[in-house]
C-alpha cells in the first residue's frame, strides 16, 4: 500500500495503513486554533499549532511534519 500524501494552501495530510495525520483548517480546538491531528492505535492525538514550535502556523506542510515528528517521539505505532 502506498501512503496518500496531499497538501494545499490551508491543509496537509498523510493517510497510510497504520497512521492518518492532518494539519489545517478542518481541525480546530476550543479557541478556533488550527491543529495537527493524528489517528493510530485507536487513539486520536490533537496538538494546536501554538504547541508545534513552528514559525508560521500557516505553513501547513511544516506543521504536518512537526506534528508527525512529535507523535513519533512520544508514541510507538503498532499494527
C-alpha positions in Angstrom: 0.0 0.0 0.0 1.4 3.4 -1.0 0.6 6.2 1.5 -1.6 9.1 0.3 0.1 12.4 0.8 -1.7 15.6 0.0 -1.4 19.4 0.6 -2.9 22.7 -0.4 -2.6 26.3 0.9 -4.7 25.6 4.0 -4.2 21.9 4.8 -1.8 19.0 4.5 -2.1 15.3 5.3 -0.9 11.8 5.2 -3.0 8.6 5.1 -1.4 5.2 5.4 -2.3 1.8 6.8 -1.3 2.5 10.4 -1.3 6.3 10.6 -3.5 9.1 9.5 -2.2 12.7 10.1 -3.7 16.0 9.2 -3.0 19.7 9.8 -5.2 22.5 8.7 -8.4 24.5 8.9 -10.7 21.4 9.3 -9.4 20.6 12.7 -9.5 23.3 15.4 -9.5 23.5 19.2 -11.9 25.4 21.5 -10.1 28.6 20.7 -10.6 28.1 16.9 -6.8 27.5 16.6 -5.8 25.2 13.7 -4.5 21.8 15.0 -2.4 18.8 14.0 -4.3 15.6 14.4 -3.0 12.0 14.2 -5.1 8.8 14.4 -3.3 5.5 15.1 -3.6 2.5 17.5 -7.3 3.5 18.1 -6.1 6.9 19.5 -6.6 10.4 18.4 -3.8 12.9 19.2 -4.6 16.6 18.7 -1.9 19.3 19.0 -2.7 23.1 18.5 -0.4 25.0 16.2 0.9 27.1 19.1 2.4 23.9 20.6 4.1 22.7 17.4 7.0 25.0 17.7 6.8 26.4 14.2 7.5 30.0 13.0 4.5 30.1 10.6 1.3 28.4 11.6 0.1 28.7 8.0 2.9 26.6 6.7 0.8 23.5 6.6 3.5 21.1 5.4 5.9 22.1 8.1 3.1 21.9 10.8 2.2 18.4 9.5 5.8 17.2 9.6 6.4 18.7 13.0 3.3 17.1 14.4 4.2 13.7 12.9 7.7 14.1 14.5 6.3 14.9 17.9 4.0 11.9 17.8 6.8 9.6 16.7 9.0 10.8 19.6 6.3 10.1 22.2 4.4 7.0 20.9 5.0 3.7 19.3 2.9 2.7 16.3 1.7 -0.9 16.4 -0.1 -2.8 13.6 
